[in-house]
Amino acid sequence: MLCNNNIPKNKGLPLQEKSKEFIVIELLRKGVISQGKASELLEINRYDFLNLMTKYNIPAIDMTDKELEQELNQDIFKEEIS
């Protein structure tokens, strides 16, 4: 017996669009496509895409602790010596 509680609610988007959104989000989550490509595929602007990423709990900046530490320790005001 199929329980109706297991069926995702379709909140205003046609099933085809919702499916496309889910597939694109999963490709992004797995690192197959970039945020820019994902927003392009979904035909939405970057601002709306960032909101969508929030909805799916995907961080806008995906760094390891080590990468973040390196970024924070960079001297961004260091003059380039030619």
C-alpha angles and dihedrals in degrees: 000000000000114000114218090216090071095057112094115239116247102225102197099305123105113249093249092055093044090051091050090050091052094048093048091048091051091049088052093046090053092048095244093124135024127245090252093053091046093052089047092051091049091045094230132124122258094255092055089044092055088053089051090051088053089052089056094041094245114149116236090221115043111194136144117240089255093051091049092050091051091050092049092048095052116112100231093180095054110125116234112244112219 
